[in-house]
Amino acid sequence: MTLNWKRISPWLWGGLWLVLMSGAFLFRPILPVDETRYLSVAWEMWLRDDYLVPHLNGATYGHKPPLLFWLINAGWGIFGVSDWWPRLVAPTFGLGCLYLTARLGKRLWPDHPIYLMTPFLLMGTFYWAIYTTLTMFDLIMCFWTLLGLHGLLDVLDGKNVRGWCLFAFAIGMGALSKGPVILVYLLPAGLFAPYWCAAPLNAVKWYAGLILATVSGALLALGWAIPAGFSGGEDYRNAIFWGQSAGRVVGSFAHGKPFWWYLAVLPGLVLPWVFWPTLWRTAWQKARTLRTAESGVARSADRGIRLTLIWSVATIVILSAISGKRPHYLLPMFPALALLISYLIVMHAQGHFIRGRLDVLPFALVSLLLAVALLFAPEIGAAADKSIWVEPTPRVWSGPLFLITLVLLWHPPKEGISRLLSIAATSAATIWIIHGVVSPALNRAYDMRSVAAYVADQQKQGIAIANFGKYHGQFNFLGRLTQPLAVTGQGNVVNWLKDHPNAKIISYYDKFKAQDKPEFLHPFRSKTIAVWDRATILAYPLMATRNSEGQRLSAQK
């Protein structure tokens, strides 16, 4: 019986998405500092009933535009305030990216099953799959990028009004999601359309439409930014008009990396496909074909190949020119890579997959190594003096990984989409299992709910709470705080405590001495969170510092 892949494919990659989301919901807390910060901004928007200017801990928040926070509040308005809804918003855009990528593949190569394979390539990529479960902005940006590219294709198909409106809407929504960086992902495709469209193009009409649509998208975003800038004050106005655009380029040194950094990390970001033997053999054969082709033979233009190359290469080049680099900034171009790989497999490997177990052997070996590592995790942790990280790791999690290894090697899937599906399913299952494995460590070191509940209880008793050092809002939403935390430091902690006769201090320590007795202790990453009463810090001011030396000096006083 031949499977109808066209009919069942969306159900399969949608099912993989559900598997990943179930693992995140079951095993992983809301992670500080990014996820907790964004949810706290949304919570304060809800608390203030102010949907124009985002706030964090009582101060205007100009680092991100408001679209994600609006969507979270919209869901809360329907379902009530909860933890589950905001954790679904960004991942739902990730699910939408799978559909839009498949649809893009269908439009670029209508006569080939490229569009059937592409979602499995995305869902089988570890990095993409993990980010699908996170409350972050990058897959939202990917969604608007794909929508804008569909708009350009609409224009080329003669649907000018709809196409340019869609492109303008994508730019506006992208700017409201993460700022003008949406132009990095969309404008190169528009500017180089005469190269990739593979058909005669009226350049004057095209570029006039492109300029008008880009300006219209900018005006859509300015419809929020201008009134928000006036309402939020000068500092906030500077943050959203300068900090979100030129400021990020000129002063983006928080994550400064060399120009070549993205090329160096990209192979790791596309795991596990970088281990796929069929992909390597096909790429090698294609490269040999191109190298040995006679120079006098004209090659037919393929607009899909040209578009995805412009999309991916321009993204890497432009982002590489900016000093601030993070791996997830590349996520909006992952569909381009998936489309390119799908094209390579469909057009050059169909019927020529590496047969038998050899093609899935690398994936089986990865599962086997993980299984062995989990089986002996306590012993490995003891040998590495990291028992605290592996003591709660149950050996039983090695069982499913051994089973995956056995299934892959005992009955290797047939070539084509079934091979892709099996590898993607293996990746999704592996990530689900890893979520379960690291769940005890994640909940011990990253779950801030108990600290947030303690802070909320202290505030209800009328006790002022101050955070020593930079505060990222990690307690505001989790504790449903109705008052901001004060933020203090070594230079003013004593004066702040003198002004607040009923107060406590939250401090963070790289190393915590067992003889010190704070009122509250909680692990955080490799550090420790401690809450001190007013009298202790007034007597030993250096006790609030995050290093062990500060504690030692305090103890000597």
C-alpha positions as CSV (number, residue, x, y, z in Angstrom):
1,M,0.0,0.0,0.0
2,T,1.4,3.4,-1.1
3,L,1.1,6.2,1.5
4,N,-0.6,9.4,0.3
5,W,2.2,11.7,1.6
6,K,0.5,14.8,0.3
7,R,-2.5,14.1,2.5
8,I,-0.8,12.8,5.7
9,S,2.4,15.0,5.7
10,P,0.8,18.0,7.5
11,W,-0.5,15.6,10.2
12,L,2.9,14.1,10.6
13,W,4.9,17.2,11.0
14,G,2.1,18.7,13.1
15,G,2.4,15.7,15.3
16,L,6.1,16.2,15.7
17,W,5.4,19.8,16.8
18,L,2.9,18.5,19.4
19,V,5.5,16.0,20.7
20,L,8.1,18.7,21.2
21,M,5.6,21.0,22.9
22,S,4.4,18.3,25.2
23,G,7.9,17.7,26.3
24,A,8.5,21.4,27.0
25,F,5.2,21.7,29.0
26,L,5.8,18.5,31.0
27,F,9.4,18.8,31.9
28,R,10.7,22.4,31.5
29,P,9.9,25.5,33.6
30,I,9.6,29.0,32.3
31,L,13.3,29.8,31.8
32,P,15.0,32.9,33.2
33,V,16.1,35.3,32.2
34,D,14.6,35.7,28.7
35,E,11.3,33.9,29.0
36,T,10.5,35.2,32.5
37,R,11.4,38.7,31.4
38,Y,9.1,38.7,28.4
39,L,6.2,37.2,30.4
40,S,6.8,39.8,33.1
41,V,6.6,42.6,30.5
42,A,3.3,41.1,29.3
43,W,2.1,40.8,33.0
44,E,2.9,44.4,33.7
45,M,1.0,45.5,30.5
46,W,-2.0,43.5,31.9
47,L,-1.6,44.9,35.4
48,R,-1.3,48.5,34.2
49,D,-4.0,48.1,31.5
50,D,-1.5,50.1,29.3
51,Y,-1.1,48.5,25.9
52,L,0.9,51.4,24.3
53,V,4.1,51.4,26.3
54,P,5.6,48.2,27.6
55,H,7.0,48.3,31.1
56,L,9.3,46.0,33.1
57,N,9.5,46.3,36.9
58,G,7.9,49.8,36.8
59,A,10.3,51.2,34.1
60,T,9.6,51.6,30.4
61,Y,10.9,48.6,28.4
62,G,12.3,49.7,25.1
63,H,14.3,46.6,24.1
64,K,11.5,44.9,22.2
65,P,8.3,46.1,20.4
66,P,5.0,45.1,21.8
67,L,3.4,42.5,19.4
68,L,4.3,39.4,21.5
69,F,3.1,41.2,24.6
70,W,-0.2,42.2,22.9
71,L,-0.8,38.6,21.8
72,I,-0.2,37.2,25.3
73,N,-2.6,39.8,26.7
74,A,-5.2,38.9,24.0
75,G,-5.1,35.3,25.1
76,W,-5.3,36.3,28.8
77,G,-8.3,38.4,27.9
78,I,-10.0,35.3,26.5
79,F,-8.7,32.5,28.8
80,G,-7.7,34.4,31.9
81,V,-4.1,34.9,33.2
82,S,-2.2,31.6,33.0
83,D,1.2,30.1,32.5
84,W,0.2,27.9,29.5
85,W,-1.1,30.5,27.1
86,P,2.0,32.7,26.8
87,R,4.1,29.5,26.3
88,L,2.0,28.7,23.2
89,V,2.2,32.1,21.4
90,A,5.7,32.0,19.9
91,P,5.6,28.2,19.3
92,T,2.4,28.6,17.3
93,F,4.3,30.9,15.0
94,G,6.8,28.1,14.6
95,L,4.0,25.8,13.5
96,G,2.9,28.4,11.1
97,C,6.4,28.6,9.7
98,L,6.2,24.9,8.8
99,Y,3.1,25.5,6.8
100,L,4.4,28.6,5.0
101,T,7.7,26.9,4.2
102,A,5.9,23.9,2.7
103,R,3.6,26.3,0.8
104,L,6.7,28.3,-0.5
105,G,8.3,25.0,-1.7
106,K,5.0,24.1,-3.5
107,R,5.0,27.5,-5.3
108,L,8.7,27.5,-6.2
109,W,8.7,23.9,-7.4
110,P,5.1,22.9,-8.1
111,D,6.0,19.7,-10.0
112,H,8.2,18.2,-7.4
113,P,7.6,16.9,-3.8
114,I,10.1,19.3,-2.3
115,Y,7.3,20.9,-0.2
116,L,6.5,17.6,1.4
117,M,10.1,17.1,2.7
118,T,10.9,20.6,3.9
119,P,8.9,20.6,7.2
120,F,10.5,17.4,8.2
121,L,13.9,18.9,7.6
122,L,13.0,21.8,9.9
123,M,11.5,19.7,12.6
124,G,14.4,17.3,12.5
125,T,16.9,20.1,13.1
126,F,17.8,20.1,16.8
127,Y,18.3,23.8,17.1
128,W,15.1,24.7,15.3
129,A,13.1,22.1,17.2
130,I,14.3,23.4,20.6
131,Y,13.6,27.0,19.7
132,T,10.1,26.0,18.6
133,T,9.3,25.4,22.2
134,L,10.6,28.7,23.6
135,T,9.0,32.1,24.1
136,M,11.4,34.0,21.9
137,F,11.0,36.4,18.9
138,D,13.0,34.7,16.2
139,L,10.4,32.2,14.9
140,I,7.9,35.1,14.9
141,M,10.3,36.9,12.7
142,C,10.7,33.8,10.5
143,F,6.9,33.7,10.1
144,W,6.8,37.3,8.9
145,T,9.8,36.7,6.6
146,L,8.0,33.8,4.9
147,L,4.8,35.8,4.7
148,G,6.6,38.6,3.0
149,L,8.2,36.2,0.5
150,H,4.8,34.9,-0.4
151,G,3.8,38.5,-1.1
152,L,6.7,38.9,-3.5
153,L,5.6,35.7,-5.3
154,D,2.1,37.0,-5.5
155,V,3.3,40.1,-7.3
156,L,5.3,38.0,-9.7
157,D,2.1,35.9,-10.3
158,G,0.3,39.1,-11.3
159,K,-1.5,39.7,-8.0
160,N,0.1,43.1,-7.5
161,V,-2.2,44.6,-4.9
162,R,-2.5,41.5,-2.7
163,G,1.2,40.8,-3.0
164,W,2.5,44.3,-2.1
165,C,-0.1,44.6,0.7
166,L,1.1,41.2,2.1
167,F,4.8,42.4,1.9
168,A,4.0,45.7,3.6
169,F,2.0,43.8,6.3
170,A,4.9,41.5,6.9
171,I,7.4,44.3,7.3
172,G,5.1,46.2,9.7
173,M,4.4,43.1,11.8
174,G,8.0,42.2,11.8
175,A,9.0,45.6,13.0
176,L,6.3,45.4,15.7
177,S,7.8,42.0,16.7
178,K,11.5,42.7,16.9
179,G,12.2,46.0,15.1
180,P,13.7,47.0,11.8
181,V,15.8,43.8,11.6
182,I,12.9,42.4,9.5
183,L,14.4,44.3,6.6
184,V,17.6,42.2,6.8
185,Y,15.5,39.1,6.1
186,L,13.1,40.5,3.5
187,L,14.7,43.4,1.6
188,P,17.5,41.4,-0.2
189,A,14.8,39.2,-1.9
190,G,13.0,42.3,-3.1
191,L,16.1,44.2,-4.2
192,F,17.5,41.2,-6.2
193,A,14.2,40.1,-7.7
194,P,15.3,40.7,-11.3
195,Y,18.0,38.1,-10.7
196,W,16.0,35.3,-9.1
197,C,12.5,35.7,-10.6
198,A,13.7,34.0,-13.9
199,A,11.3,36.0,-16.0
200,P,11.1,39.4,-17.6
201,L,10.4,42.1,-15.0
202,N,9.4,45.7,-15.3
203,A,12.1,47.2,-13.1
204,V,10.4,50.6,-12.7
205,K,7.1,49.1,-11.6
206,W,8.8,46.5,-9.4
207,Y,11.0,48.9,-7.5
208,A,8.3,51.5,-7.2
209,G,6.0,48.9,-5.6
210,L,8.9,47.7,-3.4
211,I,9.6,51.2,-2.1
212,L,5.9,51.9,-1.5
213,A,5.3,48.6,0.3
214,T,8.4,49.1,2.5
215,V,7.3,52.6,3.4
216,S,3.8,51.4,4.1
217,G,5.1,48.7,6.4
218,A,7.2,51.2,8.2
219,L,4.2,53.5,8.6
220,L,2.3,50.6,10.1
221,A,4.9,50.1,12.7
222,L,5.2,53.9,13.3
223,G,1.5,53.9,14.0
224,W,2.4,52.4,17.3
225,A,6.0,53.8,17.7
226,I,5.2,57.5,17.4
227,P,2.4,57.7,20.0
228,A,4.3,55.3,22.2
229,G,7.4,57.5,22.0
230,F,5.6,60.5,23.1
231,S,3.8,58.7,25.9
232,G,6.9,56.9,27.2
233,G,9.2,59.9,27.4
234,E,12.5,60.8,26.0
235,D,14.5,57.8,27.2
236,Y,11.9,55.4,25.8
237,R,11.7,57.4,22.6
238,N,15.4,57.1,22.1
239,A,15.3,53.4,22.9
240,I,12.7,52.5,20.3
241,F,13.9,54.9,17.5
242,W,17.6,54.6,18.0
243,G,18.3,51.5,20.2
244,Q,16.2,49.2,18.0
245,S,17.9,50.2,14.8
246,A,21.1,52.1,14.3
247,G,22.0,51.7,18.0
248,R,22.1,48.0,17.7
249,V,24.5,48.3,14.7
250,V,26.8,51.0,16.2
251,G,26.9,49.7,19.8
252,S,26.0,46.0,19.6
253,F,29.0,44.8,21.5
254,A,27.2,42.8,24.2
255,H,27.5,39.7,22.0
256,G,30.4,40.9,19.9
257,K,31.9,38.2,17.7
258,P,34.3,38.2,14.7
259,F,32.9,38.4,11.1
260,W,33.3,34.7,10.3
261,W,31.6,33.5,13.5
262,Y,28.2,32.6,11.9
263,L,29.9,30.4,9.3
264,A,31.8,28.6,12.1
265,V,28.7,27.8,14.2
266,L,26.3,27.0,11.3
267,P,27.3,23.3,11.0
268,G,26.4,22.8,14.6
269,L,23.1,24.6,14.2
270,V,21.9,22.2,11.5
271,L,22.6,19.0,13.4
272,P,21.8,16.2,12.9
273,W,21.6,16.6,9.1
274,V,25.3,17.4,8.9
275,F,25.8,13.7,9.7
276,W,23.5,12.4,7.0
277,P,25.5,10.3,4.4
278,T,23.0,10.6,1.6
279,L,23.1,14.4,1.9
280,W,26.9,14.5,1.7
281,R,27.1,12.1,-1.2
282,T,24.4,14.0,-3.1
283,A,26.1,17.4,-2.4
284,W,29.4,16.0,-3.6
285,Q,28.0,14.5,-6.8
286,K,26.2,17.8,-7.5
287,A,29.4,19.8,-6.9
288,R,31.3,17.5,-9.3
289,T,28.6,18.0,-11.9
290,L,28.9,21.7,-11.6
291,R,32.7,21.6,-11.7
292,T,32.9,19.4,-14.8
293,A,30.0,20.9,-16.7
294,E,31.1,22.4,-20.1
295,S,31.3,26.2,-19.8
296,G,29.5,26.7,-23.1
297,V,26.3,24.9,-21.9
298,A,23.8,27.4,-20.7
299,R,22.1,26.4,-17.4
300,S,18.4,27.1,-17.0
301,A,17.6,29.5,-14.2
302,D,15.7,28.1,-11.2
303,R,14.0,30.9,-9.3
304,G,13.7,28.7,-6.2
305,I,17.4,28.1,-6.0
306,R,18.3,31.7,-6.7
307,L,15.7,33.0,-4.1
308,T,16.9,30.7,-1.3
309,L,20.5,31.5,-2.0
310,I,19.9,35.2,-1.9
311,W,17.8,34.8,1.2
312,S,20.4,32.8,3.1
313,V,23.6,34.4,1.9
314,A,22.4,37.9,2.4
315,T,21.2,37.1,5.9
316,I,24.6,35.7,6.9
317,V,26.6,38.5,5.3
318,I,24.5,41.3,6.7
319,L,24.3,39.8,10.2
320,S,28.0,39.0,10.1
321,A,28.8,42.7,9.6
322,I,27.1,43.5,12.9
323,S,29.2,42.9,16.0
324,G,26.4,41.6,18.1
325,K,25.9,37.9,17.1
326,R,23.7,35.2,18.5
327,P,23.0,31.8,16.9
328,H,19.2,32.3,17.0
329,Y,19.4,35.4,14.8
330,L,19.9,33.0,11.9
331,L,16.6,31.1,12.5
332,P,14.6,33.2,10.0
333,M,16.8,31.8,7.2
334,F,16.5,28.2,8.2
335,P,13.6,27.6,5.9
336,A,15.9,28.7,3.0
337,L,18.4,26.0,4.0
338,A,15.6,23.4,4.4
339,L,14.3,24.3,0.9
340,L,17.8,24.0,-0.6
341,I,18.5,20.7,1.0
342,S,15.0,19.4,0.0
343,Y,15.7,20.5,-3.6
344,L,19.1,18.7,-3.5
345,I,17.5,15.5,-2.2
346,V,14.5,15.4,-4.5
347,M,16.2,16.4,-7.7
348,H,19.5,14.5,-7.3
349,A,19.1,11.8,-4.7
350,Q,15.7,10.3,-5.4
351,G,16.2,6.6,-6.2
352,H,19.9,7.0,-5.2
353,F,19.7,7.1,-1.4
354,I,22.5,5.2,0.4
355,R,20.8,1.9,1.0
356,G,20.4,-0.1,4.2
357,R,21.7,0.7,7.6
358,L,24.7,2.8,6.5
359,D,22.5,5.9,5.9
360,V,21.0,5.9,9.4
361,L,24.0,4.6,11.2
362,P,25.2,8.1,12.3
363,F,21.8,8.8,13.9
364,A,21.7,5.4,15.5
365,L,25.2,5.9,16.9
366,V,24.2,9.3,18.4
367,S,21.2,7.6,20.1
368,L,23.4,4.8,21.3
369,L,26.0,7.1,22.8
370,L,23.3,9.1,24.6
371,A,21.8,5.9,25.9
372,V,25.1,4.7,27.3
373,A,25.8,8.1,28.8
374,L,22.5,8.1,30.6
375,L,22.9,4.5,31.7
376,F,26.2,5.4,33.5
377,A,25.3,9.0,34.3
378,P,25.8,8.7,38.1
379,E,29.2,7.2,37.6
380,I,30.2,9.8,35.0
381,G,29.0,12.6,37.3
382,A,31.0,11.2,40.2
383,A,34.1,10.9,38.2
384,A,33.8,14.5,36.9
385,D,32.8,15.8,40.4
386,K,29.5,16.9,39.0
387,S,27.2,14.5,40.9
388,I,24.7,17.3,41.7
389,W,23.8,17.5,38.0
390,V,23.3,13.8,37.4
391,E,22.1,12.4,40.8
392,P,18.4,12.8,39.9
393,T,18.9,11.4,36.4
394,P,17.0,8.2,36.2
395,R,18.7,5.4,34.2
396,V,15.4,4.4,32.8
397,W,15.6,7.2,30.2
398,S,18.3,5.2,28.5
399,G,15.7,2.6,27.5
400,P,13.9,4.6,24.8
401,L,17.2,5.7,23.3
402,F,18.3,2.1,23.1
403,L,15.0,1.3,21.5
404,I,15.5,4.1,18.9
405,T,18.9,2.7,18.1
406,L,17.5,-0.8,17.7
407,V,14.6,0.3,15.4
408,L,16.8,2.3,13.1
409,L,19.3,-0.5,12.6
410,W,16.9,-3.4,12.6
411,H,14.5,-2.0,10.1
412,P,16.0,1.0,8.3
413,P,13.3,3.1,6.7
414,K,13.0,3.2,3.0
415,E,14.4,6.1,1.0
416,G,12.5,9.3,0.2
417,I,10.1,11.0,2.6
418,S,9.9,8.0,4.9
419,R,13.7,8.3,5.5
420,L,13.3,12.0,6.3
421,L,10.4,11.3,8.5
422,S,12.2,8.6,10.5
423,I,15.2,10.9,11.1
424,A,13.0,13.9,12.0
425,A,11.0,11.6,14.4
426,T,14.2,10.4,15.9
427,S,15.3,14.0,16.5
428,A,12.0,15.0,18.1
429,A,12.0,11.9,20.3
430,T,15.5,12.6,21.3
431,I,14.7,16.1,22.3
432,W,11.6,14.9,24.2
433,I,13.8,12.4,26.1
434,I,16.5,15.0,26.8
435,H,13.8,17.3,28.2
436,G,12.8,14.5,30.6
437,V,16.4,13.7,31.5
438,V,17.4,17.3,32.3
439,S,14.0,18.1,33.9
440,P,15.3,17.6,37.6
441,A,18.3,19.8,37.0
442,L,16.3,22.4,35.1
443,N,13.6,22.6,37.8
444,R,16.2,22.8,40.5
445,A,18.4,25.5,38.9
446,Y,15.9,27.5,36.7
447,D,12.5,27.2,38.2
448,M,11.9,30.6,39.9
449,R,8.4,30.0,41.1
450,S,9.3,29.3,44.7
451,V,11.4,32.5,44.9
452,A,8.7,34.5,43.2
453,A,6.1,33.1,45.6
454,Y,8.3,34.1,48.6
455,V,8.8,37.6,47.2
456,A,5.0,38.0,46.6
457,D,4.3,36.8,50.2
458,Q,6.8,39.3,51.6
459,Q,5.2,42.2,49.6
460,K,1.7,41.2,50.8
461,Q,3.1,41.6,54.4
462,G,4.2,45.1,53.6
463,I,7.9,44.2,53.5
464,A,10.0,46.1,50.9
465,I,12.1,43.9,48.7
466,A,15.2,45.0,46.8
467,N,17.2,43.1,44.2
468,F,21.0,43.5,44.7
469,G,22.5,44.1,41.2
470,K,20.8,44.0,37.8
471,Y,17.3,42.7,37.8
472,H,15.7,41.1,34.7
473,G,12.1,40.8,36.0
474,Q,12.3,37.1,36.6
475,F,9.9,37.2,39.6
476,N,7.2,39.6,38.5
477,F,5.0,37.3,36.4
478,L,5.8,34.1,38.3
479,G,4.8,35.7,41.6
480,R,2.1,37.8,40.0
481,L,3.7,40.8,41.8
482,T,1.7,44.0,41.9
483,Q,4.6,46.1,43.0
484,P,8.0,46.5,41.4
485,L,11.1,45.4,43.1
486,A,13.6,48.0,44.1
487,V,17.1,47.6,42.6
488,T,20.1,48.5,44.6
489,G,23.9,47.9,44.7
490,Q,26.9,48.1,46.9
491,G,27.0,51.9,46.6
492,N,23.5,52.5,48.0
493,V,22.2,49.4,49.7
494,V,22.9,50.8,53.2
495,N,21.1,54.1,52.4
496,W,18.2,52.2,50.9
497,L,17.8,50.0,54.0
498,K,18.0,53.0,56.2
499,D,15.1,54.5,54.3
500,H,13.1,51.3,54.6
501,P,12.7,50.1,58.2
502,N,10.9,46.9,57.1
503,A,13.0,45.5,54.2
504,K,14.9,42.6,52.8
505,I,17.6,42.1,50.1
506,I,17.8,39.5,47.3
507,S,21.4,38.6,46.5
508,Y,23.2,36.2,44.1
509,Y,26.3,34.2,44.9
510,D,28.8,32.4,42.7
511,K,29.8,30.4,45.8
512,F,27.8,30.4,49.0
513,K,29.3,29.6,52.4
514,A,27.4,27.0,54.4
515,Q,27.9,28.9,57.7
516,D,25.9,31.9,56.5
517,K,22.2,31.7,57.4
518,P,19.9,33.8,55.2
519,E,16.2,33.8,55.5
520,F,15.7,32.1,52.2
521,L,17.9,30.0,49.8
522,H,17.4,28.8,46.3
523,P,19.7,27.5,43.6
524,F,19.9,29.4,40.4
525,R,22.0,28.1,37.5
526,S,25.4,27.4,39.1
527,K,24.8,30.2,41.7
528,T,22.7,30.6,44.8
529,I,19.9,33.1,45.5
530,A,19.8,34.3,49.1
531,V,17.4,36.7,50.8
532,W,18.7,38.6,53.8
533,D,16.9,40.6,56.5
534,R,17.6,44.3,56.9
535,A,19.6,43.9,60.1
536,T,22.1,41.4,58.7
537,I,23.0,43.6,55.7
538,L,23.2,46.8,57.8
539,A,25.7,44.9,60.1
540,Y,27.6,43.3,57.2
541,P,27.1,45.4,54.0
542,L,29.5,43.2,52.0
543,M,27.3,40.2,52.6
544,A,25.1,41.3,49.7
545,T,27.9,41.0,47.1
546,R,27.9,38.0,44.8
547,N,31.4,36.8,45.5
548,S,32.7,34.7,48.3
549,E,35.3,37.3,49.2
550,G,32.6,39.7,50.1
551,Q,31.1,37.2,52.5
552,R,34.5,36.5,54.0
553,L,35.2,40.1,54.7
554,S,31.7,40.5,56.2
555,A,32.3,37.6,58.5
556,Q,35.6,39.1,59.7
557,K,33.9,42.3,60.8
